[in-house]
Amino acid sequence: MVDEPMEEGEGSFGKVFLVRKKTGPDAGQLYAMKVLKKASLKVRDRVRTKMERDILVEVNHPFIVKLHYAFQTEGKLYLILDFLRGGDVFTRLSKEVLFTEEDVKFYLAELALALDHLHRLGIVYRDLKPENILLDEIGHIKLTDFGLSKESVDQEKKAYSFCGTVEYMAPEVVNRRGHSQSADWWSYGVLMFEMLTGTLPFQGKDRNETMNMILKAKLGMPQFLSAEAQSLLRMLFKRNPANRLGSEGVEEIKRHLFFCKY
């Protein structure tokens, strides 16, 4: 199927290679190939890998990475995904430190549509962070890495797993009282804050302090942000998920002045 692969990086549960299709109508096409060794996968990781594959088969959205092929050998699992030439938001943010509000507005608008697509399918993403947002050659986003996502979640049937990157976790994930799609909108706020300021809104000297800050600390709002940006952040950082912007759907996000003002 592929020419000699060139190793490109690490995913959540395996290595990722840049490969080229050798035959068929898409011969010559570049893809990202995620390879997972069955022997090194714990039971939990096997479940997550199956979840990722199932979700990628189900979703179809311009701002979510596409699964083109999935197959396995006796010892390995393979996922063949879109190859994105623009790298990821984490790398860009590392170079630029912070983004302009116009750039952030662009990324967040596309990301909101991707999250809405997942939420409408009953999926909560649970791992929103700059590393998981890829960029194509002209700068559009694609959300990737669904190993921590959860299907069949709603207000009546919540998820309870403590998972994700702690700095991006919503309070209801930290305190393990049950979470739904609203948790993604808190993480969306963390991402927005980080892109606008170059720092994280809640970050302690260790994991426990960070979790305590997420649950209790007052948000330090940088005054150089526009009034519209500050307003959106405050509405995303509601600790009660029922009061959080986005809890009633993406239209709440889209109507906010941050996206409407030109």
VOBAKOL-290157 format. One record per atom (N, C-alpha, C): x, z negated, y; residue in one letter. Coordinates in pm, whole numbers, plus 50000, padded with zeros to 5 digits. Example, Ala and Ser with C-alpha at 12.3 -4.5 7.8 and 13.67 -1.06 7.14 Angstrom:
% residues 2
513194922049431A
512304922049550A
513204922049670A
512854929249775S
513674928649894S
512904921350003S
This chain:
% residues 262
500815000049879M
500005000050000M
500855000050127M
502004993350122V
502744991350246V
504184995450231V
504804998650344D
506245000150348D
506864986250342D
508184985650346E
508854972650348E
508334964350464E
507774952450433P
507204944350541P
508284937450624P
507994935350749M
508874927950839M
508194914850872M
508854903650844E
508214890750867E
507974888651016E
506774884251047E
506394882751187E
506154868351229E
505714859751137G
505454845951178G
504764838051069G
504294826151109E
503614817051018E
502164815551060E
501244816150964G
499854812950990G
499604798450952G
498334794650946S
498034780650916S
498424776950773S
498294786250677F
498614783050538F
499494793550473F
500244801350547G
501074811350484G
501874819250585G
502684828550533K
503494836950620K
502724849550657K
503074855050774V
502424867150823V
503484877950838V
503204889750784F
504144900950789F
503514912750863F
504354920450930L
503934933150988L
504144943850883L
503064951050847V
503154961050741V
502524974250787V
502904985050717R
502364998350748R
501695004050624R
500465008850638K
499715014850526K
500375028050486K
500555029950355K
501285041750307K
500365053250269K
499145050150223T
498255060850175T
496855058950232T
495995068850206G
494605067750248G
494375072850389G
493125072550434P
492795077750567P
493455070150682P
493865057550657D
494535049750761D
496045049050737D
496595058850667A
498035059350641A
498805059050774A
499835050950779G
500635049550901G
500175038350992G
498985033050967Q
498435022451052Q
499185009351028Q
499485002351137L
500124989251127L
499074978351112L
499364968651026Y
498494957151005Y
499334944351000Y
498664933151020A
499274920050995A
498834915650856A
499804912450770M
499494908450632M
499804893550614M
498764885850589K
498914871550565K
499054869350416K
500144862950375V
500454860950234V
500464845950202V
499734842250099L
499654828150060L
500014826749913L
500954817949883K
501334815249744K
500344805449683K
499704809649575K
498684801149512K
499264787749467K
500474788049413A
501064775749358A
501324765249465A
501564769749588S
501894760249694S
500654755649772S
499494761149738L
498264757349808L
497634745149742L
497404734849822K
496654723349773K
495184727649758K
494424719549686V
493004722649664V
492294724649797V
492574715749893R
491944716650026R
492284729850093R
493544733950079D
493974746450143D
493364758650076D
493124757849946R
492444768849877R
491014770349927R
490354759049948V
488994759350003V
489004765550142V
489974761650224R
490064766950361R
490384781750361R
491234786050269T
491564800150260T
490344808450223T
489564803450127K
488324810350089K
487354810650207K
487274799450281M
486404798750398M
486824809350501M
488134810350526E
488624820150622E
488244834350579E
488454837350452R
488124850750403R
486624853450416R
485804843750375D
484354845550381D
483864847850524D
484434840250618I
484034841650758I
484464855150813I
485694859250781L
486184872050832L
485384883750776L
484874882450654V
484004892750597V
482684893250673V
482194881550713E
480874880550776E
480874885050922E
481934881750996V
481914884351141V
482264898851171V
481754903551283N
482074916951331N
481924916851482N
483054915251551H
483004913751696H
484284919051759H
484184925851874P
485394931651935P
486444921351975P
486064908651992F
487024898552034F
487374888751921F
487144893051798I
487544885351680I
488344894451588I
489454889451537V
490324897551452V
489544902551330V
489824914851289K
489074921151179K
489874920551049K
489174916950941L
489764917350807L
489524931250749L
490604938350718H
490494952050666H
490514952450513H
491354944150453Y
491464943650307Y
491754929250266Y
491334925650146A
491694912750086A
491884915049937A
493004910349883F
493244911949740F
494184900949693F
494384900249562Q
495244889849508Q
496004894949387Q
497164888649362T
497914890649239T
497854877449163T
498584876649054E
498554864248975E
499044852349057E
500004854849145G
500604843549216G
500294842649364G
499714853349424K
499564853249569K
498194858649613K
497804854349732L
496604859449799L
497054867349922L
496344878249952Y
496714886850065Y
495484889550153Y
495674887850283L
494664891850381L
495304902050474L
494704913750487I
495234924350574I
494364924850700I
494974921450812L
494244919350938L
494734928751047L
493984929251158D
494444936551276D
495844932051315D
496694941551354F
497964938251417F
497794939851567F
498064929251641L
497904929351787L
499284929751854L
499484940051936R
500804942351995R
501124933052112R
500114926452166G
500344918452287G
500784904152263G
501004900352137G
501404886552109G
500214877052119G
500464864852163D
499384855152177D
499414848452314D
498334841452346V
498214834952477V
499254823952492V
499594817052383F
500594806352389F
501934811752440F
502364823252385T
503644829052426T
503604833252573T
502504839252613R
502384843352753R
502364831252845R
501644820852805L
501554808652886L
502914801752895L
503684802152786S
505024796152785S
505934802952886S
505764816052902K
506594823652996K
506144821853140K
504834821553162E
504294821553298E
503914807653348E
503874797653259V
503544783553287V
502054781653315V
501514789253410L
500064788753434L
499594802553477L
498294804853465F
497694817753498F
496884816853626F
496624828353688T
495724828753802T
494294826453754T
493424822253845E
492034820253806E
491384833253760E
491794844453816E
491224857253774E
491604860453630E
492864857953593D
493284859953454D
492524850653360D
492404838053401V
491714828153318V
490254832053300V
489644836653408K
488244841053403K
488074852353301K
489004861553301F
488974872953209F
489064868253064F
490054859953034Y
490224854852897Y
489024846552853Y
488564837752941L
487464828752904L
486154836252884L
485934846752961A
484704854652945A
484674861052807A
485794866952765E
485844873152633E
485764862652523E
486434851352543L
486424840752444L
485024834852427L
484294833352536A
482924828152529A
482044837152442A
482224850152454L
481444859552373L
481824858652225L
483124856752198A
483564855152059A
482984842351998A
483044831352073L
482504818652023L
480994819652002L
480314826352094D
478864827952081D
478514835451952D
479294845751920H
479054853251797H
479164844151675H
480204835851673L
480384826451562L
479244816351557L
478904810751673H
477874800451678H
476514805751632H
476214818151666R
474944824151623R
474874825751471R
476054826551409L
476124827651263L
476194813851197L
476084803251277G
476144789751223G
477554784751196G
478544791351258I
479954787851236I
480484779851355I
481164768851327V
481904761751432V
483384764651407V
484104768751512Y
485474773851496Y
486494762651470Y
486534752451555R
487294740051536R
488804740851551R
489364752051593D
490824752551608D
491224760751730D
490464758951838L
490734766651959L
491984761452028L
492974770152044K
494224767052113K
494914780252144K
495884780352236P
496494793052279P
497124801052166P
497674794152065E
498324801151954E
497354809751874E
496084806351878N
495094813551796N
494324824251873N
494784827251993I
494174837952072I
495204849152087I
494994859952015L
495914871352019L
495504880952130L
496464889152172L
496234898852279L
496574912852229L
495714922552262D
496054936352226D
496944942352334D
497254955252318E
498234961352408E
497764962552552E
496454961652576I
495974962152715I
495424948752763I
495634938252683G
495334924852731G
494034918652687G
493224925852608H
491994919752557H
492324909852445H
491464899852428I
491734889452329I
491124892752193I
491684886252091K
491064885751959K
491334871851902K
490274864951867L
490384851651808L
490794853151662L
491734844751617T
492234845751481T
492354831951418T
492664831451290D
492944819251214D
491694810551196D
490944813451091F
489664806651067F
489744796450953F
490964791750923G
491144782450813G
490474768950831G
490224764950956L
489584752050982L
488104753551020L
487614765751021S
486224768051061S
485264762950954S
484024760950995K
483004755550904K
481724763550921K
481144767550809E
479884775050810E
478684765750796E
477514771150825S
476224764250805S
476144751050881S
476564751451008V
476534739451092V
475494741451202V
474684731051226D
473774730951341D
473514716451381D
472584714351473Q
472334700751523Q
471834691551412Q
471124697051314E
470614688751205E
471654686851094E
472474697051073K
473494696250967K
474874697051032K
475414685451067K
476684684851139K
477864684851041K
479054687251097A
480304686351021A
480964673051055A
481764667750962Y
482364654550983Y
483874654450962Y
484464665750928S
485914666050903S
486684663151031S
487764655451015F
488694653151125F
489754664051113F
489634674451194C
490554685651180C
490764692551314C
491854700151319G
492214707051442G
493494701251500G
493854705851618T
495004700551691T
494484689851785T
495024677751775V
494374666051835V
494114667651985V
495044673752059E
494874675052204E
493654683452242E
493174691652150Y
492044700552177Y
490734695452115Y
490804684052046M
489624678851977M
488614672852074M
487344675352046A
486264669152122A
486124654452081A
485564646052169P
485394631852136P
484644629552006P
483614637651981E
482824635551859E
483584639351732E
484644647651747V
485514650451632V
486464638751611V
487014633551722V
487934622251716V
487274609951655V
486054606951697N
485404594751647N
484634596751516N
484654609151465R
484104612451333R
482614608851319R
481884610451427R
480454607451421R
479604619851395R
480254630651365G
479524643051339G
479604652451457G
479904665151430H
480024674951539H
479394688151499H
479054695851601S
478494709151580S
479204718851676S
478544729751709Q
479184740151791Q
479614735151929Q
478984724751980S
479364719352112S
480824715052117S
481384711352001A
482794707251996A
483704718552041A
483314730952010D
484114742452052D
484144743852204D
483054739952271W
483014741352417W
483904731052485W
484074719252424W
485064709752476W
486454715852465W
486794721152348S
488104727452328S
488304739052424S
487254746252451Y
487244757252550Y
487644751752687Y
487134739952721G
487514733452847G
488974729452849G
489484724252737V
490904720652728V
491764733052749V
491384743952685L
492124756452699L
492084761352844L
490924760652907M
490784764753046M
491704756353136M
491684743253117F
492524734253196F
494004737753178F
494394740053053E
495804743053024E
496234756353087E
495394766353080M
495744779353137M
495844778753289M
495004770453351L
494994769553497L
496094760653553L
496534750653474T
497464740653528T
498814740253457T
498904745953337G
500134745153260G
500304731953188G
499314723153195T
499364710153128T
498064707853051T
498084697852964L
496884694252889L
496144683052960L
494824682752954P
494064672653028P
494204658652971P
494364657652839F
494474644652774F
495644645152676F
496754638952714Q
497944639052628Q
498714626152646Q
498714617852542G
499444605252545G
500814606652485G
501514595252473K
502874595452418K
502884597152267K
501734594552204D
501614596952060D
500164600752028D
499914603651902R
498604608451857R
497484598551888R
497734585651861N
496704575551884N
496344574152031N
497364574552117E
497094573452260E
496324585652310E
496674597252257T
495954609452295T
494484608452256T
494214603652136M
492824602352091M
492064592252177M
492734581352213N
492094571352298N
491774577052436N
492674585452488M
492444591852618M
491254601452610M
491154608752501I
490034618052483I
488714610452485I
488714598552426L
487484590552418L
487144583252547L
488194579452626K
487934570152736K
488524573752872K
489594581452875A
490334583353001A
489554591953101A
489744588753228K
489144596753336K
489954609553351K
489274620553369L
489954633453385L
490624634053521L
491924636753521G
492644638853646G
492504653353688G
491694655953789M
491384669653829M
492334674453938M
493184684353911P
494074689754014P
493274695854129P
493624691954251Q
492844696254366Q
493144710554409Q
494184716654352F
494464730654388F
493514740354317F
492744735454221L
491774744054154L
490574746454245L
489964758054231S
488784761154312S
487644751654277S
486704750454369A
485544741754346A
484764746354222A
484704759554200E
483974764954085E
484674761353954E
486014762153954A
486774758553833A
486624743753803A
486714735353905Q
486554720953886Q
485164717753832Q
484164724353885S
482784722053840S
482614725653693S
483134737253653L
483004741453514L
483724731753421L
484924727453459L
485664718153375L
484904705053357L
484354699853464R
483614687153455R
482404688653361R
481784700253363M
480594702353279M
480964704753133M
482174709753109L
482654711552972L
483174698452913L
483664689653000F
484234676952953F
483214665552955F
481974668652924K
480964658152904K
481184652152765K
481374639052759R
481674632952629R
480454632852536R
479274632852593N
478074634252511N
477854649152485N
477994653652360P
477894668052333P
476554674152373P
475504666152375A
474184671352413A
474124674852561A
474994668452642N
475024671052787N
476084681452826N
476854685852731R
477974694952758R
477474709052782R
478054715652883L
477684729552909L
478004737952785L
477074746352747G
477234754352626G
476444749052509G
476014736352517S
475274730452405S
473944737552381S
473414743952486E
472164751552473E
472414766552461E
473674770252438G
473984784352420G
474894789852528G
475444801552502V
476464807452589V
475924811352726V
474614813552738E
474054817452867E
474344807052974E
474404794252934E
474754783553029E
476154785753087E
477064790053002I
478434792753046I
478454804953137I
477784815553094K
477794828153169K
477184826953308K
476224817853322R
475554816253452R
476354807853551R
477404801153503H
478144792153593H
478834800153703H
478914794153821L
479494800853939L
480934805353918L
481664798753829F
483054802753803F
483104817353759F
482114821653682F
482074835453634F
481284844753726F
480424839053808C
479534847353892C
480124850454028C
481024841854078K
481544843654214K
482674853854215K
482614862854310Y
483674873054323Y
484404871054455Y
